[in-house]
């Protein structure tokens, strides 16, 4: 390692990661655990970039340097006054350039063994993309299949509590996967942030043990499942949950109860099905939403939308689905789901 410079392979050698990029860049994605200490905020970065394009590189550096110095001084005063002499921070910007370089210069002048990440965030991003192209192929996935309302995500969570290795893509994507799947209290992450978190989970798995994952389409909300992972899932062994219609309806009404809190939002989601359902059907569903008739509404969803879609997709998308062991259930309460997970785990071992 060159003095004051480190690679992504050396991340574990540092006490803290400092992201010197703008808040907007940090919000899109960052190295897990990094703290945001921008040397230029969003507005300042735009100002310096405009001066660079419209006037000159020298003028941009002259104006930008004062901003950078002021921001670094504030971070030193507010964030790092309590750090011991042996503290080792790693600083990065977009590609390992002047923003992180100036920050490292001041940290090293103080006496800390600070380093700049070679290649910056781009080197981290390349690592994530490269690893996501190979990691899925190392694992024996067991794909949990079942019609909408079968409690697949809850079964996955119960399997995790029993000690199984679980990849919960919907948790990472902050979305339940269906047209109604947006969460009321969690926005979806960016695609890059999702992939960083996915890499962080995959790298913890033991290839000698199976990994349980829920059957998903290529997109979960607006998040795209990486193609290599999708292909690996679709060729993997499947586990089929067959719950009764009554159990599924009871589960959906409980699991999606929050949809009744915002009728207009629910009606907007129903409009997403234009072209897939008749205008008359959509109008009826929106009327049921307005009347808070969730049980009747979900029954219609199951019979006219979700079940026909499921019957068309499973055999086509998951090649081993026809050979999947079937686990029947008429009880998708918490206790029933725990029992279902226990049965799956015992059968699969």
One Martini backbone bead per residue (centre of mass of N, CA, C, O) as a GRO file, in nm:
protein
  349
    1UNK     BB    1   0.093   0.038   0.025
    2UNK     BB    2   0.062   0.347  -0.020
    3UNK     BB    3   0.107   0.629   0.121
    4UNK     BB    4  -0.223   0.728   0.182
    5UNK     BB    5  -0.318   0.448   0.041
    6UNK     BB    6  -0.613   0.251  -0.060
    7UNK     BB    7  -0.807  -0.035  -0.094
    8UNK     BB    8  -1.089  -0.233  -0.092
    9UNK     BB    9  -0.925  -0.477   0.042
   10UNK     BB   10  -0.866  -0.268   0.316
   11UNK     BB   11  -1.118  -0.188   0.491
   12UNK     BB   12  -1.064  -0.355   0.768
   13UNK     BB   13  -0.817  -0.150   0.863
   14UNK     BB   14  -1.044   0.054   0.952
   15UNK     BB   15  -1.233   0.266   1.171
   16UNK     BB   16  -1.329   0.473   0.933
   17UNK     BB   17  -1.567   0.618   0.706
   18UNK     BB   18  -1.526   0.894   0.473
   19UNK     BB   19  -1.759   1.096   0.304
   20UNK     BB   20  -1.678   1.367   0.071
   21UNK     BB   21  -1.929   1.396  -0.059
   22UNK     BB   22  -2.220   1.477  -0.136
   23UNK     BB   23  -2.532   1.430  -0.014
   24UNK     BB   24  -2.650   1.314  -0.280
   25UNK     BB   25  -2.439   1.090  -0.319
   26UNK     BB   26  -2.479   0.953  -0.044
   27UNK     BB   27  -2.787   0.883  -0.082
   28UNK     BB   28  -2.750   0.677  -0.316
   29UNK     BB   29  -2.457   0.580  -0.201
   30UNK     BB   30  -2.245   0.367   0.015
   31UNK     BB   31  -2.039   0.272   0.237
   32UNK     BB   32  -2.081   0.085   0.488
   33UNK     BB   33  -2.073   0.313   0.769
   34UNK     BB   34  -2.054   0.578   0.659
   35UNK     BB   35  -1.972   0.919   0.683
   36UNK     BB   36  -2.091   1.244   0.632
   37UNK     BB   37  -1.826   1.479   0.488
   38UNK     BB   38  -1.856   1.735   0.308
   39UNK     BB   39  -1.660   1.957   0.110
   40UNK     BB   40  -1.926   1.976  -0.068
   41UNK     BB   41  -2.214   2.077  -0.125
   42UNK     BB   42  -2.458   2.080  -0.349
   43UNK     BB   43  -2.437   2.383  -0.421
   44UNK     BB   44  -2.127   2.408  -0.436
   45UNK     BB   45  -2.082   2.199  -0.658
   46UNK     BB   46  -2.247   2.352  -0.872
   47UNK     BB   47  -2.082   2.612  -0.872
   48UNK     BB   48  -1.804   2.492  -0.947
   49UNK     BB   49  -1.897   2.353  -1.210
   50UNK     BB   50  -1.982   2.613  -1.357
   51UNK     BB   51  -1.710   2.759  -1.346
   52UNK     BB   52  -1.550   2.545  -1.500
   53UNK     BB   53  -1.721   2.570  -1.769
   54UNK     BB   54  -1.741   2.904  -1.798
   55UNK     BB   55  -1.433   2.961  -1.722
   56UNK     BB   56  -1.221   2.784  -1.510
   57UNK     BB   57  -1.022   2.577  -1.331
   58UNK     BB   58  -0.888   2.790  -1.154
   59UNK     BB   59  -1.145   2.935  -1.053
   60UNK     BB   60  -1.270   2.684  -0.926
   61UNK     BB   61  -1.039   2.630  -0.723
   62UNK     BB   62  -1.040   2.903  -0.579
   63UNK     BB   63  -1.332   2.886  -0.476
   64UNK     BB   64  -1.338   2.587  -0.368
   65UNK     BB   65  -1.111   2.594  -0.152
   66UNK     BB   66  -1.260   2.765   0.057
   67UNK     BB   67  -1.492   2.570   0.100
   68UNK     BB   68  -1.329   2.321   0.181
   69UNK     BB   69  -1.181   2.442   0.425
   70UNK     BB   70  -1.435   2.512   0.587
   71UNK     BB   71  -1.557   2.223   0.601
   72UNK     BB   72  -1.320   2.074   0.729
   73UNK     BB   73  -1.306   2.245   0.984
   74UNK     BB   74  -1.587   2.166   1.087
   75UNK     BB   75  -1.544   1.861   1.105
   76UNK     BB   76  -1.307   1.870   1.303
   77UNK     BB   77  -1.465   2.019   1.529
   78UNK     BB   78  -1.745   1.831   1.534
   79UNK     BB   79  -1.630   1.510   1.479
   80UNK     BB   80  -1.285   1.475   1.569
   81UNK     BB   81  -1.184   1.571   1.863
   82UNK     BB   82  -1.199   1.260   2.007
   83UNK     BB   83  -0.969   1.139   1.855
   84UNK     BB   84  -0.720   0.939   1.855
   85UNK     BB   85  -0.401   0.892   1.739
   86UNK     BB   86  -0.477   0.579   1.627
   87UNK     BB   87  -0.665   0.673   1.424
   88UNK     BB   88  -0.818   0.515   1.111
   89UNK     BB   89  -0.906   0.672   0.830
   90UNK     BB   90  -1.123   0.656   0.539
   91UNK     BB   91  -1.122   0.837   0.235
   92UNK     BB   92  -1.389   0.938   0.004
   93UNK     BB   93  -1.491   0.977  -0.327
   94UNK     BB   94  -1.569   0.925  -0.641
   95UNK     BB   95  -1.228   0.881  -0.759
   96UNK     BB   96  -0.986   0.985  -0.584
   97UNK     BB   97  -0.948   1.296  -0.547
   98UNK     BB   98  -0.956   1.616  -0.423
   99UNK     BB   99  -1.157   1.583  -0.193
  100UNK     BB  100  -1.011   1.351  -0.038
  101UNK     BB  101  -0.721   1.460  -0.052
  102UNK     BB  102  -0.761   1.715   0.128
  103UNK     BB  103  -0.859   1.567   0.380
  104UNK     BB  104  -0.610   1.386   0.424
  105UNK     BB  105  -0.400   1.604   0.457
  106UNK     BB  106  -0.514   1.715   0.728
  107UNK     BB  107  -0.516   1.453   0.891
  108UNK     BB  108  -0.202   1.404   0.863
  109UNK     BB  109  -0.106   1.671   0.986
  110UNK     BB  110  -0.216   1.600   1.271
  111UNK     BB  111  -0.143   1.250   1.285
  112UNK     BB  112  -0.314   1.074   1.123
  113UNK     BB  113  -0.365   0.754   0.953
  114UNK     BB  114  -0.470   0.854   0.673
  115UNK     BB  115  -0.673   0.750   0.388
  116UNK     BB  116  -0.712   0.699   0.044
  117UNK     BB  117  -0.931   0.585  -0.188
  118UNK     BB  118  -0.874   0.405  -0.451
  119UNK     BB  119  -1.111   0.524  -0.684
  120UNK     BB  120  -1.320   0.537  -0.482
  121UNK     BB  121  -1.645   0.469  -0.513
  122UNK     BB  122  -1.602   0.323  -0.786
  123UNK     BB  123  -1.449   0.080  -0.663
  124UNK     BB  124  -1.684  -0.019  -0.494
  125UNK     BB  125  -1.889  -0.057  -0.723
  126UNK     BB  126  -1.724  -0.265  -0.880
  127UNK     BB  127  -1.724  -0.478  -0.661
  128UNK     BB  128  -2.029  -0.524  -0.641
  129UNK     BB  129  -2.080  -0.602  -0.937
  130UNK     BB  130  -1.879  -0.840  -0.951
  131UNK     BB  131  -2.000  -1.008  -0.712
  132UNK     BB  132  -2.298  -1.031  -0.829
  133UNK     BB  133  -2.188  -1.217  -1.073
  134UNK     BB  134  -2.093  -1.474  -0.861
  135UNK     BB  135  -2.233  -1.539  -0.586
  136UNK     BB  136  -2.505  -1.690  -0.661
  137UNK     BB  137  -2.349  -1.955  -0.775
  138UNK     BB  138  -2.273  -2.065  -0.466
  139UNK     BB  139  -2.582  -2.128  -0.412
  140UNK     BB  140  -2.852  -2.307  -0.244
  141UNK     BB  141  -3.154  -2.250  -0.345
  142UNK     BB  142  -3.482  -2.196  -0.185
  143UNK     BB  143  -3.796  -2.150  -0.326
  144UNK     BB  144  -4.067  -1.964  -0.220
  145UNK     BB  145  -4.390  -2.062  -0.301
  146UNK     BB  146  -4.696  -1.877  -0.378
  147UNK     BB  147  -4.967  -1.731  -0.346
  148UNK     BB  148  -5.118  -1.465  -0.276
  149UNK     BB  149  -5.130  -1.481   0.084
  150UNK     BB  150  -4.923  -1.724   0.193
  151UNK     BB  151  -4.678  -1.599   0.371
  152UNK     BB  152  -4.379  -1.599   0.262
  153UNK     BB  153  -4.233  -1.379   0.425
  154UNK     BB  154  -4.305  -1.494   0.706
  155UNK     BB  155  -4.169  -1.766   0.659
  156UNK     BB  156  -3.890  -1.655   0.615
  157UNK     BB  157  -3.863  -1.528   0.896
  158UNK     BB  158  -3.906  -1.798   1.050
  159UNK     BB  159  -3.659  -1.940   0.935
  160UNK     BB  160  -3.455  -1.741   1.057
  161UNK     BB  161  -3.534  -1.803   1.359
  162UNK     BB  162  -3.436  -2.118   1.307
  163UNK     BB  163  -3.140  -2.067   1.140
  164UNK     BB  164  -3.173  -1.994   0.862
  165UNK     BB  165  -3.092  -1.900   0.548
  166UNK     BB  166  -3.183  -1.559   0.444
  167UNK     BB  167  -3.333  -1.392   0.155
  168UNK     BB  168  -3.476  -1.061   0.175
  169UNK     BB  169  -3.573  -0.873  -0.084
  170UNK     BB  170  -3.810  -0.699   0.029
  171UNK     BB  171  -3.653  -0.570   0.255
  172UNK     BB  172  -3.433  -0.438   0.076
  173UNK     BB  173  -3.665  -0.294  -0.117
  174UNK     BB  174  -3.916  -0.186   0.033
  175UNK     BB  175  -4.120  -0.425  -0.080
  176UNK     BB  176  -4.390  -0.662  -0.169
  177UNK     BB  177  -4.412  -0.672  -0.513
  178UNK     BB  178  -4.678  -0.561  -0.563
  179UNK     BB  179  -4.904  -0.321  -0.652
  180UNK     BB  180  -4.944  -0.293  -0.315
  181UNK     BB  181  -4.625  -0.289  -0.192
  182UNK     BB  182  -4.602  -0.027  -0.072
  183UNK     BB  183  -4.473   0.142   0.194
  184UNK     BB  184  -4.572   0.378   0.439
  185UNK     BB  185  -4.258   0.406   0.600
  186UNK     BB  186  -4.081   0.317   0.326
  187UNK     BB  187  -3.867   0.388   0.108
  188UNK     BB  188  -3.703   0.320  -0.157
  189UNK     BB  189  -3.421   0.246  -0.270
  190UNK     BB  190  -3.173   0.252  -0.452
  191UNK     BB  191  -3.019   0.050  -0.665
  192UNK     BB  192  -2.734   0.073  -0.542
  193UNK     BB  193  -2.814   0.029  -0.246
  194UNK     BB  194  -2.938  -0.248  -0.284
  195UNK     BB  195  -2.675  -0.385  -0.391
  196UNK     BB  196  -2.506  -0.336  -0.143
  197UNK     BB  197  -2.690  -0.494   0.055
  198UNK     BB  198  -2.688  -0.761  -0.097
  199UNK     BB  199  -2.386  -0.810  -0.077
  200UNK     BB  200  -2.377  -0.805   0.237
  201UNK     BB  201  -2.546  -1.069   0.263
  202UNK     BB  202  -2.413  -1.280   0.072
  203UNK     BB  203  -2.121  -1.273   0.217
  204UNK     BB  204  -2.243  -1.438   0.484
  205UNK     BB  205  -2.278  -1.700   0.347
  206UNK     BB  206  -2.299  -2.053   0.343
  207UNK     BB  207  -2.248  -2.276   0.081
  208UNK     BB  208  -2.325  -2.547   0.257
  209UNK     BB  209  -2.598  -2.393   0.281
  210UNK     BB  210  -2.903  -2.313   0.247
  211UNK     BB  211  -3.109  -2.063   0.068
  212UNK     BB  212  -3.378  -1.868   0.141
  213UNK     BB  213  -3.630  -1.760  -0.104
  214UNK     BB  214  -3.841  -1.560  -0.267
  215UNK     BB  215  -4.050  -1.540  -0.511
  216UNK     BB  216  -3.974  -1.334  -0.795
  217UNK     BB  217  -3.959  -1.085  -0.986
  218UNK     BB  218  -3.755  -0.868  -1.154
  219UNK     BB  219  -3.944  -0.666  -0.991
  220UNK     BB  220  -3.940  -0.450  -0.693
  221UNK     BB  221  -4.099  -0.237  -0.795
  222UNK     BB  222  -3.816  -0.038  -0.892
  223UNK     BB  223  -3.646  -0.291  -0.840
  224UNK     BB  224  -3.374  -0.469  -0.969
  225UNK     BB  225  -3.293  -0.785  -1.017
  226UNK     BB  226  -3.028  -0.941  -1.065
  227UNK     BB  227  -2.974  -1.154  -1.321
  228UNK     BB  228  -2.804  -1.375  -1.185
  229UNK     BB  229  -2.997  -1.425  -0.951
  230UNK     BB  230  -3.251  -1.485  -1.114
  231UNK     BB  231  -3.140  -1.732  -1.265
  232UNK     BB  232  -3.072  -1.900  -1.014
  233UNK     BB  233  -3.358  -1.915  -0.896
  234UNK     BB  234  -3.500  -2.046  -1.158
  235UNK     BB  235  -3.305  -2.322  -1.114
  236UNK     BB  236  -3.417  -2.391  -0.843
  237UNK     BB  237  -3.542  -2.511  -0.578
  238UNK     BB  238  -3.871  -2.575  -0.456
  239UNK     BB  239  -4.137  -2.434  -0.243
  240UNK     BB  240  -4.482  -2.511  -0.168
  241UNK     BB  241  -4.757  -2.306  -0.086
  242UNK     BB  242  -5.091  -2.425   0.028
  243UNK     BB  243  -5.344  -2.216   0.083
  244UNK     BB  244  -5.626  -2.122   0.174
  245UNK     BB  245  -5.840  -1.882   0.087
  246UNK     BB  246  -5.922  -1.794   0.372
  247UNK     BB  247  -5.635  -1.763   0.487
  248UNK     BB  248  -5.540  -1.551   0.281
  249UNK     BB  249  -5.748  -1.333   0.340
  250UNK     BB  250  -5.684  -1.294   0.637
  251UNK     BB  251  -5.389  -1.216   0.589
  252UNK     BB  252  -5.424  -0.969   0.401
  253UNK     BB  253  -5.595  -0.795   0.595
  254UNK     BB  254  -5.362  -0.777   0.802
  255UNK     BB  255  -5.103  -0.701   0.620
  256UNK     BB  256  -5.295  -0.457   0.462
  257UNK     BB  257  -5.448  -0.257   0.658
  258UNK     BB  258  -5.315   0.027   0.580
  259UNK     BB  259  -5.474   0.080   0.313
  260UNK     BB  260  -5.736   0.197   0.467
  261UNK     BB  261  -5.600   0.486   0.549
  262UNK     BB  262  -5.567   0.541   0.213
  263UNK     BB  263  -5.783   0.561  -0.030
  264UNK     BB  264  -5.653   0.723  -0.264
  265UNK     BB  265  -5.401   0.545  -0.285
  266UNK     BB  266  -5.547   0.281  -0.345
  267UNK     BB  267  -5.683   0.385  -0.604
  268UNK     BB  268  -5.421   0.443  -0.754
  269UNK     BB  269  -5.323   0.148  -0.755
  270UNK     BB  270  -5.560   0.037  -0.919
  271UNK     BB  271  -5.487   0.202  -1.181
  272UNK     BB  272  -5.235   0.018  -1.261
  273UNK     BB  273  -5.455  -0.203  -1.397
  274UNK     BB  274  -5.470  -0.082  -1.655
  275UNK     BB  275  -5.533  -0.328  -1.914
  276UNK     BB  276  -5.596  -0.585  -1.714
  277UNK     BB  277  -5.869  -0.443  -1.652
  278UNK     BB  278  -6.166  -0.339  -1.644
  279UNK     BB  279  -6.332  -0.051  -1.585
  280UNK     BB  280  -6.553  -0.181  -1.415
  281UNK     BB  281  -6.371  -0.326  -1.213
  282UNK     BB  282  -6.214  -0.078  -1.112
  283UNK     BB  283  -6.459   0.078  -1.007
  284UNK     BB  284  -6.543  -0.134  -0.799
  285UNK     BB  285  -6.278  -0.133  -0.635
  286UNK     BB  286  -6.288   0.170  -0.558
  287UNK     BB  287  -6.554   0.144  -0.403
  288UNK     BB  288  -6.452  -0.059  -0.191
  289UNK     BB  289  -6.236   0.127  -0.079
  290UNK     BB  290  -6.431   0.358   0.013
  291UNK     BB  291  -6.586   0.130   0.207
  292UNK     BB  292  -6.375  -0.061   0.349
  293UNK     BB  293  -6.380  -0.348   0.170
  294UNK     BB  294  -6.124  -0.549   0.195
  295UNK     BB  295  -6.219  -0.838   0.178
  296UNK     BB  296  -6.365  -0.812  -0.095
  297UNK     BB  297  -6.130  -0.691  -0.252
  298UNK     BB  298  -5.924  -0.928  -0.211
  299UNK     BB  299  -6.100  -1.143  -0.340
  300UNK     BB  300  -6.088  -1.012  -0.621
  301UNK     BB  301  -5.788  -1.012  -0.657
  302UNK     BB  302  -5.749  -1.316  -0.645
  303UNK     BB  303  -5.954  -1.411  -0.873
  304UNK     BB  304  -5.870  -1.180  -1.113
  305UNK     BB  305  -5.538  -1.154  -1.067
  306UNK     BB  306  -5.334  -1.326  -0.894
  307UNK     BB  307  -5.400  -1.624  -0.969
  308UNK     BB  308  -5.369  -1.610  -1.277
  309UNK     BB  309  -5.076  -1.509  -1.264
  310UNK     BB  310  -4.955  -1.747  -1.108
  311UNK     BB  311  -5.035  -1.979  -1.305
  312UNK     BB  312  -4.860  -1.859  -1.544
  313UNK     BB  313  -4.562  -1.822  -1.400
  314UNK     BB  314  -4.429  -2.062  -1.243
  315UNK     BB  315  -4.370  -2.273  -1.472
  316UNK     BB  316  -4.207  -2.063  -1.646
  317UNK     BB  317  -3.989  -1.943  -1.425
  318UNK     BB  318  -3.976  -2.227  -1.251
  319UNK     BB  319  -3.848  -2.527  -1.343
  320UNK     BB  320  -3.895  -2.684  -1.041
  321UNK     BB  321  -4.194  -2.654  -0.952
  322UNK     BB  322  -4.329  -2.937  -1.025
  323UNK     BB  323  -4.125  -3.071  -0.783
  324UNK     BB  324  -4.247  -2.944  -0.544
  325UNK     BB  325  -4.302  -2.940  -0.231
  326UNK     BB  326  -4.600  -2.956  -0.033
  327UNK     BB  327  -4.749  -2.699   0.186
  328UNK     BB  328  -5.015  -2.706   0.385
  329UNK     BB  329  -5.271  -2.446   0.477
  330UNK     BB  330  -5.529  -2.302   0.725
  331UNK     BB  331  -5.293  -2.127   0.893
  332UNK     BB  332  -5.173  -1.768   0.906
  333UNK     BB  333  -5.077  -1.734   1.164
  334UNK     BB  334  -4.814  -1.711   1.360
  335UNK     BB  335  -4.831  -2.011   1.441
  336UNK     BB  336  -4.875  -2.129   1.157
  337UNK     BB  337  -4.609  -2.020   1.033
  338UNK     BB  338  -4.415  -2.158   1.229
  339UNK     BB  339  -4.505  -2.445   1.152
  340UNK     BB  340  -4.438  -2.428   0.853
  341UNK     BB  341  -4.135  -2.372   0.884
  342UNK     BB  342  -4.069  -2.630   1.040
  343UNK     BB  343  -4.155  -2.828   0.819
  344UNK     BB  344  -3.963  -2.731   0.599
  345UNK     BB  345  -3.696  -2.777   0.750
  346UNK     BB  346  -3.731  -3.083   0.805
  347UNK     BB  347  -3.769  -3.168   0.503
  348UNK     BB  348  -3.487  -3.031   0.391
  349UNK     BB  349  -3.271  -3.203   0.577
   0.00000   0.00000   0.00000
